[in-house]
């Protein structure tokens, strides 16, 4: 079964481009966390609570902001534009364990992942995820 068989996205690239960056981030948050959880289940023998504790290290805003900083130079111009739009999106919310700047950059990272996912650019997501140091 391919991803396309499991997830059906009927939006055109133009429709996806017109979405709010916060919608991209909403999807990207889920896609990224699923990757992290899957990776941890595949590479460790931890129990669920310990899996959760380990996953938080990668999905918290500070970690995502650092990932974005580390991979920024390998992004295409289009991807940098998506990041800029995601970073500038105003969510009116900052988690208690983060500062505004970290949260804005984490939202930008999630927006990038969500944008790529909605546009079915799965190979590019894999390339980006491979830059994460585990």
ZIQUIUR-V296671 format. One record per residue. RES is the residue in one small letter. SS is DSSP state (H for helix, E for strand, L for the rest). PSI is psi in radians with two decimals (none if undefined). BURIAL is + if it has 9 or more other ideal C-beta (glycine too) atoms within 8 Angstrom, else -. Layout:
{{RES:SS:PSI:BURIAL} {RES:SS:PSI:BURIAL}}
This chain:
{{x:L:2.23:-} {x:L:2.82:-} {x:H:-0.70:-} {x:H:-0.49:-} {x:H:-0.47:-} {x:H:-0.70:-} {x:L:2.22:-} {x:L:2.12:-} {x:L:1.99:-} {x:L:-0.02:-} {x:L:2.53:-} {x:L:2.81:-} {x:H:-0.62:-} {x:H:-0.73:-} {x:H:-0.70:-} {x:H:-0.72:+} {x:H:-0.48:-} {x:H:-0.16:-} {x:L:2.74:+} {x:L:2.43:-} {x:H:-0.44:+} {x:H:-0.48:+} {x:H:-0.77:+} {x:H:-0.77:+} {x:H:-0.64:+} {x:H:-0.79:+} {x:H:-0.76:+} {x:H:-0.62:+} {x:H:-0.80:+} {x:H:-0.81:-} {x:H:-0.81:+} {x:H:-0.78:+} {x:H:-0.66:+} {x:H:-0.73:-} {x:H:-0.84:+} {x:H:-0.82:+} {x:H:-0.75:+} {x:H:-0.77:-} {x:H:-0.79:+} {x:H:-0.70:+} {x:H:-0.64:-} {x:H:-0.52:-} {x:H:-0.03:-} {x:L:3.02:-} {x:L:0.60:-} {x:L:2.68:-} {x:L:2.83:-} {x:H:-0.77:-} {x:H:-0.75:-} {x:H:-0.61:-} {x:H:-0.76:+} {x:H:-0.82:-} {x:H:-0.74:-} {x:H:-0.70:+} {x:H:-0.65:+} {x:H:-0.57:-} {x:H:-0.49:-} {x:H:-0.47:+} {x:H:-0.12:+} {x:L:2.74:+} {x:H:-0.76:+} {x:H:-0.72:+} {x:H:-0.74:+} {x:H:-0.67:+} {x:H:-0.72:+} {x:H:-0.73:-} {x:H:-0.81:+} {x:H:-0.77:+} {x:H:-0.75:-} {x:H:-0.54:-} {x:H:-0.03:+} {x:H:-0.71:+} {x:H:-0.37:-} {x:H:0.00:-} {x:L:2.59:+} {x:L:2.94:-} {x:H:-0.70:-} {x:H:-0.77:-} {x:H:-0.66:+} {x:H:-0.62:+} {x:H:-0.71:-} {x:H:-0.76:+} {x:H:-0.79:+} {x:H:-0.78:+} {x:H:-0.70:+} {x:H:-0.69:+} {x:H:-0.61:+} {x:H:-0.12:-} {x:L:2.42:+} {x:L:1.84:-} {x:L:-0.24:-} {x:L:0.47:-} {x:L:2.36:-} {x:L:2.18:-} {x:L:2.70:-} {x:L:-0.43:-} {x:L:0.41:-} {x:L:2.82:+} {x:L:2.99:-} {x:H:-0.79:-} {x:H:-0.80:-} {x:H:-0.78:+} {x:H:-0.69:+} {x:H:-0.72:+} {x:H:-0.61:+} {x:H:-0.72:+} {x:H:-0.69:+} {x:H:-0.75:+} {x:H:-0.83:+} {x:H:-0.67:+} {x:H:-0.74:+} {x:H:-0.85:+} {x:H:-0.77:+} {x:H:-0.76:+} {x:H:-0.84:+} {x:H:-0.74:+} {x:H:-0.84:+} {x:H:-0.49:+} {x:L:0.17:-} {x:L:0.60:-} {x:L:1.09:-} {x:H:-0.64:+} {x:H:-0.66:-} {x:H:-0.65:-} {x:H:-0.77:+} {x:H:-0.76:-} {x:H:-0.76:-} {x:H:-0.79:+} {x:H:-0.58:+} {x:L:-0.31:-} {x:L:-0.19:+} {x:L:2.29:-} {x:L:2.03:-} {x:L:none:-}}
